[in-house]
């Protein structure tokens, strides 16, 4: 049985280390230019080298995105950067544009090339063509069904296939959108999307009775006809693996470390369950994926054509989240004392505040914090602000990069959430 790869996003070095800590086999990152997350912190040249060295020290891989649709001025600056990536031993580059593909072949002939989902590869003939050009992996378009993926692997078995398994979806075909460029002069195909598809719109409609035109429903806040639901495949990840996929990719280089770590952990557990030979779906995986900030979940296109209800919001955009990240662990000081970095404000307004520990291989477990020792002024406090480094006491063993979270105030009962995805 081949070991399928879990590929996580990393928008900066901290997210990279957290993703690896929580079980990623590889991470994809962007440099200071030439990638489709221009608003992310990304990695400068020196940081790219540090990222590769860190990942390789852990036995993991790093893929660097070169996936913009390049204009002439971009092409002029790319060769130097491509050579640098080759020198620091990145494991592969992710490319959308055929001209960029050729530049990589010319200036770093031994550097592996993964063809981006932006290339809209949706059939076996295109996969074969990319293989013949020298690509080692193709990241299929998000609009592919499981049956289509299986057929591609059967007809072109000698190239790796990667698919997205979780994260934001785009109303445009595999993200090839001109809406942002038209509305805000920010080109989504060059990394600076304004996410205009998430905005609300007012519809001025004429009477088309008898024409068969579909209604566009709006409420008092407008309509969100462009806004896609988030992809979640945790309930059928075994079927994706069985389709022959080599790499399972999580979207989200601009998401938080809590998002990245939680999603990576759940899919790591699901993949490991499958690879053990005794796979059994665990509803806790979906429960945990509800704790992060997300839109309503959808199965995407894996089971064929979808309806509007599967993919789009009819009314107001809403995010759901049941837990909040409060700190990440920096250091074990011994005697059950730990140095932590506070990410959000915490107020102990009674005797104690209750946190949960998020670790790679263990279920979440609660403990009580009675006070914080602020390392800046060495004073004990009941209230701490974000960006505070403090010392807390915890009866359980913590490791560097473990996370601490707290439940958001939703009353005494669990929120009324349907933790399943309709596959009908």
C-alpha positions as CSV (number, residue, x, y, z in Angstrom):
1,X,0.0,0.0,0.0
2,X,1.5,3.3,-1.1
3,X,1.8,6.0,1.6
4,X,-0.4,8.9,0.5
5,X,1.0,12.3,1.3
6,X,-0.7,14.9,3.5
7,X,0.2,18.4,2.2
8,X,-0.5,21.4,4.4
9,X,-0.3,25.1,3.7
10,X,2.2,27.4,5.4
11,X,1.9,31.2,5.1
12,X,4.9,31.8,7.3
13,X,7.6,30.0,9.4
14,X,5.3,29.6,12.5
15,X,2.6,28.0,10.4
16,X,5.1,25.7,8.8
17,X,6.4,24.4,12.1
18,X,2.9,24.0,13.5
19,X,1.8,22.1,10.4
20,X,4.7,19.7,10.6
21,X,4.2,19.3,14.4
22,X,0.6,18.2,13.7
23,X,1.4,15.7,11.1
24,X,2.0,17.2,7.6
25,X,4.2,15.2,5.3
26,X,5.0,18.3,3.2
27,X,4.1,22.0,3.1
28,X,3.6,24.3,0.2
29,X,4.9,27.9,0.7
30,X,5.3,31.1,-1.3
31,X,8.3,33.4,-1.8
32,X,8.2,37.2,-1.9
33,X,6.7,37.1,-5.4
34,X,5.3,35.0,-8.2
35,X,2.6,33.2,-6.2
36,X,-1.1,33.4,-5.8
37,X,-1.2,34.5,-2.2
38,X,0.4,37.9,-2.6
39,X,-1.4,39.2,0.6
40,X,0.1,36.5,2.7
41,X,3.2,37.1,4.8
42,X,5.1,34.5,2.6
43,X,8.8,33.8,2.9
44,X,11.7,36.0,1.9
45,X,14.8,34.3,0.3
46,X,16.6,33.7,3.6
47,X,13.4,32.4,5.2
48,X,12.9,30.0,2.2
49,X,16.3,28.5,2.9
50,X,15.5,28.2,6.6
51,X,12.1,26.6,5.8
52,X,13.7,23.9,3.6
53,X,16.4,23.2,6.1
54,X,13.8,22.8,8.9
55,X,11.5,20.6,6.9
56,X,14.3,18.4,5.7
57,X,15.6,18.0,9.3
58,X,12.2,16.6,10.2
59,X,12.1,14.3,7.1
60,X,9.4,16.5,5.4
61,X,9.3,18.2,2.0
62,X,8.8,21.8,0.8
63,X,7.1,22.8,-2.4
64,X,7.3,26.5,-3.5
65,X,4.6,28.2,-5.5
66,X,5.4,29.8,-8.8
67,X,1.8,29.7,-9.8
68,X,0.9,33.2,-11.1
69,X,-0.1,33.7,-14.7
70,X,3.0,35.7,-15.6
71,X,3.3,38.9,-17.6
72,X,6.4,39.8,-19.5
73,X,7.9,41.8,-16.6
74,X,7.4,38.8,-14.3
75,X,9.3,36.6,-16.7
76,X,12.3,38.9,-16.7
77,X,12.9,38.4,-12.9
78,X,12.1,34.7,-12.6
79,X,15.3,33.0,-13.7
80,X,17.3,34.2,-10.7
81,X,14.6,33.1,-8.3
82,X,14.3,29.7,-9.9
83,X,18.0,29.2,-9.7
84,X,18.0,30.1,-6.0
85,X,15.2,27.6,-5.3
86,X,17.3,24.9,-6.9
87,X,20.3,25.9,-4.9
88,X,18.5,25.7,-1.5
89,X,17.1,22.2,-2.5
90,X,13.4,22.8,-2.5
91,X,11.6,19.6,-3.3
92,X,9.5,21.0,-6.1
93,X,7.9,24.1,-7.6
94,X,4.2,24.5,-8.3
95,X,3.6,26.1,-11.8
96,X,0.5,27.1,-13.7
97,X,2.0,28.9,-16.7
98,X,3.6,27.0,-19.6
99,X,6.2,29.8,-20.1
100,X,7.2,29.5,-16.4
101,X,7.3,25.8,-16.8
102,X,9.8,26.2,-19.6
103,X,11.9,28.6,-17.6
104,X,12.2,26.1,-14.8
105,X,13.3,23.4,-17.2
106,X,15.9,25.7,-18.7
107,X,17.4,27.2,-15.5
108,X,16.9,24.3,-13.0
109,X,16.6,21.1,-15.1
110,X,16.7,18.8,-12.1
111,X,14.0,20.7,-10.1
112,X,10.8,18.8,-9.9
113,X,7.7,20.6,-11.3
114,X,4.1,20.2,-10.0
115,X,1.5,21.5,-12.3
116,X,-0.9,23.8,-10.4
117,X,-4.7,23.4,-10.1
118,X,-4.8,26.8,-11.9
119,X,-3.8,25.0,-15.1
120,X,-7.3,23.5,-15.1
121,X,-6.2,19.9,-15.8
122,X,-9.4,17.8,-16.0
123,X,-8.7,14.9,-18.3
124,X,-6.1,12.1,-18.7
125,X,-4.8,13.4,-22.0
126,X,-3.8,16.7,-20.4
127,X,-2.1,14.8,-17.5
128,X,-0.2,12.7,-20.1
129,X,0.9,15.8,-21.9
130,X,2.2,17.4,-18.8
131,X,4.0,14.1,-18.0
132,X,5.6,14.1,-21.4
133,X,6.8,17.7,-20.9
134,X,8.6,16.6,-17.7
135,X,6.1,17.3,-14.9
136,X,6.3,14.9,-12.0
137,X,2.9,15.7,-10.5
138,X,-0.3,17.3,-11.6
139,X,-2.7,19.0,-9.1
140,X,-6.1,18.3,-10.6
141,X,-8.8,21.0,-11.0
142,X,-11.2,21.0,-8.1
143,X,-14.1,20.3,-10.5
144,X,-13.1,16.6,-10.8
145,X,-15.2,13.6,-9.7
146,X,-13.8,10.5,-8.0
147,X,-14.6,8.4,-11.1
148,X,-12.7,10.9,-13.3
149,X,-9.7,10.8,-11.0
150,X,-9.7,7.0,-11.0
151,X,-9.7,6.9,-14.8
152,X,-6.8,9.3,-15.0
153,X,-4.7,7.1,-12.7
154,X,-5.6,4.1,-14.7
155,X,-4.6,5.7,-18.0
156,X,-1.5,7.6,-16.8
157,X,-0.2,5.7,-13.8
158,X,3.4,7.0,-14.0
159,X,2.8,10.5,-12.7
160,X,1.7,11.7,-9.3
161,X,-1.8,13.1,-8.8
162,X,-2.7,15.7,-6.1
163,X,-6.2,16.9,-5.1
164,X,-7.6,19.4,-2.7
165,X,-9.4,17.8,0.2
166,X,-10.3,20.8,2.5
167,X,-10.7,24.6,2.4
168,X,-12.1,27.5,0.5
169,X,-13.7,27.0,-2.9
170,X,-13.9,29.5,-5.7
171,X,-16.9,30.3,-7.9
172,X,-14.6,30.6,-10.9
173,X,-13.2,27.5,-12.7
174,X,-10.3,26.4,-10.4
175,X,-9.8,30.0,-9.3
176,X,-9.3,31.5,-12.8
177,X,-11.3,34.6,-11.9
178,X,-11.4,38.1,-13.4
179,X,-14.0,39.5,-11.0
180,X,-11.4,41.0,-8.6
181,X,-9.4,42.6,-11.4
182,X,-12.5,44.2,-12.8
183,X,-14.0,45.4,-9.6
184,X,-10.8,46.5,-7.7
185,X,-7.9,46.3,-10.1
186,X,-6.4,43.6,-8.0
187,X,-5.5,40.6,-10.2
188,X,-6.5,37.2,-8.6
189,X,-4.3,35.5,-11.2
190,X,-1.3,37.4,-9.9
191,X,-1.8,36.8,-6.2
192,X,-3.8,39.8,-4.9
193,X,-7.5,38.7,-5.1
194,X,-9.9,41.0,-3.2
195,X,-12.3,38.1,-2.8
196,X,-15.1,40.0,-4.5
197,X,-17.1,36.8,-4.7
198,X,-17.6,36.9,-0.9
199,X,-19.3,40.4,-1.1
200,X,-23.1,40.9,-1.0
201,X,-24.7,42.1,-4.2
202,X,-28.0,43.8,-4.9
203,X,-30.0,42.4,-7.8
204,X,-32.1,44.5,-10.1
205,X,-34.3,42.0,-11.9
206,X,-36.7,42.3,-14.8
207,X,-39.7,40.0,-15.2
208,X,-38.7,37.0,-17.3
209,X,-41.8,35.0,-16.7
210,X,-42.0,32.1,-19.1
211,X,-38.4,32.3,-20.2
212,X,-37.2,29.5,-17.9
213,X,-34.7,31.8,-16.2
214,X,-33.7,30.9,-12.6
215,X,-34.6,33.2,-9.8
216,X,-31.8,34.9,-7.8
217,X,-33.0,35.2,-4.2
218,X,-31.9,38.1,-2.0
219,X,-32.7,39.1,1.5
220,X,-32.5,42.5,3.2
221,X,-28.7,42.3,3.0
222,X,-28.5,41.4,-0.6
223,X,-27.5,38.1,-2.3
224,X,-24.3,36.0,-2.2
225,X,-24.7,34.2,-5.5
226,X,-20.9,34.0,-6.1
227,X,-19.9,32.8,-2.6
228,X,-19.0,29.1,-2.5
229,X,-19.1,26.9,0.6
230,X,-15.9,25.4,2.0
231,X,-14.8,22.0,0.9
232,X,-14.6,19.2,3.5
233,X,-13.9,15.5,2.5
234,X,-13.2,14.0,6.0
235,X,-16.3,11.7,5.7
236,X,-15.1,10.1,2.5
237,X,-11.3,10.5,2.6
238,X,-10.9,6.8,2.2
239,X,-12.6,6.9,-1.1
240,X,-10.3,9.6,-2.3
241,X,-7.2,7.5,-1.3
242,X,-8.7,4.5,-3.0
243,X,-9.1,6.5,-6.2
244,X,-5.2,6.4,-6.4
245,X,-4.4,9.9,-5.3
246,X,-0.8,10.5,-4.3
247,X,-1.1,13.7,-2.4
248,X,-4.0,15.2,-0.3
249,X,-3.9,19.0,-0.2
250,X,-5.3,21.4,2.4
251,X,-6.1,24.9,1.3
252,X,-5.3,27.9,3.5
253,X,-1.9,29.6,3.4
254,X,-3.6,32.8,4.8
255,X,-5.6,30.9,7.5
256,X,-4.6,30.9,11.2
257,X,-2.3,28.4,12.9
258,X,-5.3,27.1,14.8
259,X,-7.1,26.4,11.5
260,X,-4.0,24.8,9.9
261,X,-3.1,22.7,12.9
262,X,-6.6,21.4,13.6
263,X,-7.3,20.5,9.9
264,X,-3.9,18.9,9.5
265,X,-4.4,16.8,12.7
266,X,-7.9,15.5,11.7
267,X,-6.8,14.4,8.2
268,X,-3.6,12.9,9.6
269,X,-5.6,10.7,11.9
270,X,-8.0,9.8,9.1
271,X,-5.1,8.9,6.7
272,X,-3.3,6.9,9.4
273,X,-6.5,5.0,10.2
274,X,-6.8,4.1,6.5
275,X,-3.1,3.1,6.2
276,X,-3.4,0.9,9.3
277,X,-5.7,-1.4,7.3
278,X,-8.5,-1.0,9.9
279,X,-10.1,2.2,8.7
280,X,-13.2,3.4,10.5
281,X,-14.7,6.8,10.2
282,X,-14.6,8.8,13.4
283,X,-17.3,11.5,13.9
284,X,-14.9,13.3,16.2
285,X,-12.9,14.3,13.1
286,X,-15.9,16.3,11.8
287,X,-16.6,17.7,15.2
288,X,-13.1,19.1,15.4
289,X,-13.4,20.6,12.0
290,X,-16.4,22.6,13.2
291,X,-14.2,24.2,15.9
292,X,-12.3,26.3,13.4
293,X,-13.6,29.4,11.6
294,X,-15.2,28.1,8.4
295,X,-18.1,28.6,6.1
296,X,-20.7,25.8,5.7
297,X,-19.1,22.6,4.4
298,X,-19.7,20.9,1.1
299,X,-18.5,17.7,-0.6
300,X,-17.3,19.7,-3.6
301,X,-17.5,17.9,-7.0
302,X,-16.2,14.5,-5.9
303,X,-19.6,12.8,-6.5
304,X,-20.4,14.6,-9.7
305,X,-22.4,17.6,-10.6
306,X,-23.6,19.7,-7.7
307,X,-26.7,21.8,-7.1
308,X,-26.8,25.4,-5.9
309,X,-27.6,24.2,-2.5
310,X,-24.4,22.1,-2.4
311,X,-22.1,24.9,-3.3
312,X,-23.5,28.4,-2.8
313,X,-25.1,30.6,-0.1
314,X,-28.5,32.0,-0.9
315,X,-28.4,34.5,1.9
316,X,-25.9,36.3,4.2
317,X,-22.4,35.0,4.4
318,X,-21.8,33.4,7.8
319,X,-18.7,31.9,9.5
320,X,-19.1,29.3,12.2
321,X,-16.6,28.5,15.0
322,X,-17.0,26.9,18.4
323,X,-13.5,27.3,19.9
324,X,-10.9,30.1,20.0
325,X,-7.1,29.7,20.1
326,X,-5.7,31.3,23.2
327,X,-2.0,30.3,23.3
328,X,0.8,28.2,21.8
329,X,3.4,26.4,23.9
330,X,6.9,27.8,23.7
331,X,8.9,25.9,26.3
332,X,8.6,23.2,29.1
333,X,10.2,24.8,32.2
334,X,9.8,21.7,34.4
335,X,7.7,21.1,37.5
336,X,4.5,21.4,35.4
337,X,5.3,24.9,34.4
338,X,5.1,26.1,30.8
339,X,6.0,29.2,28.9
340,X,3.2,30.1,26.5
341,X,2.5,32.9,23.9
342,X,-1.0,34.4,24.3
343,X,-2.8,34.8,21.0
344,X,-6.0,36.3,22.4
345,X,-7.0,38.3,25.5
346,X,-7.9,36.1,28.5
347,X,-9.7,37.2,31.6
348,X,-10.1,35.0,34.6
349,X,-13.3,36.6,35.9
350,X,-13.9,33.9,38.5
351,X,-11.6,31.4,40.3
352,X,-10.2,30.0,37.1
353,X,-10.4,29.7,33.3
354,X,-10.6,26.4,31.5
355,X,-8.4,25.6,28.6
356,X,-8.2,22.6,26.3
357,X,-4.9,21.1,25.0
358,X,-4.5,20.4,21.3
359,X,-1.8,17.9,20.6
360,X,-0.9,15.9,17.5
361,X,-1.8,12.3,18.7
362,X,-4.0,12.8,21.7
363,X,-7.7,13.7,22.2
364,X,-8.3,17.2,23.6
365,X,-8.1,17.4,27.3
366,X,-9.2,20.2,29.7
367,X,-7.4,21.8,32.6
368,X,-7.8,24.8,34.8
369,X,-5.6,27.9,34.8
370,X,-5.8,30.1,38.0
371,X,-3.3,32.8,37.1
372,X,-0.6,33.9,34.6
373,X,2.9,34.9,35.4
374,X,3.7,37.7,33.0
375,X,7.4,37.3,32.0
376,X,7.8,41.0,31.1
377,X,7.2,42.4,34.6
378,X,7.2,39.0,36.6
379,X,3.8,39.8,38.1
380,X,1.0,37.3,38.5
381,X,-2.2,38.4,36.7
382,X,-5.8,37.4,36.1
383,X,-6.0,39.3,32.8
384,X,-3.5,39.0,29.9
385,X,-3.5,40.6,26.5
386,X,-2.5,39.2,23.1
387,X,1.2,39.0,22.4
388,X,2.0,38.3,26.1
389,X,4.5,35.7,27.0
390,X,3.4,34.1,30.3
391,X,4.1,31.1,32.5
392,X,1.2,28.8,33.5
393,X,0.9,25.6,35.4
394,X,-0.5,22.5,33.7
395,X,-0.9,19.0,35.2
396,X,-0.4,17.4,31.8
397,X,2.7,17.0,29.7
398,X,3.0,19.7,27.0
399,X,5.4,20.0,24.1
400,X,6.6,22.9,22.1
401,X,4.1,23.8,19.4
402,X,1.1,22.3,21.2
403,X,-1.9,24.7,21.3
404,X,-4.3,25.8,24.0
405,X,-7.9,26.7,23.2
406,X,-11.0,27.7,25.0
407,X,-14.7,27.1,24.2
408,X,-16.6,30.1,22.9
409,X,-19.5,31.1,25.1
410,X,-22.5,29.3,23.6
411,X,-24.4,28.4,26.8
412,X,-24.2,25.1,28.6
413,X,-25.4,23.0,25.7
414,X,-23.5,22.0,22.6
415,X,-24.4,24.1,19.5
416,X,-27.1,22.5,17.3
417,X,-24.9,21.6,14.4
418,X,-25.3,18.8,11.8
419,X,-21.9,17.2,11.6
420,X,-22.5,15.3,8.4
421,X,-22.4,16.3,4.7
422,X,-25.3,15.5,2.5
423,X,-24.0,13.2,-0.3
424,X,-27.3,12.6,-2.0
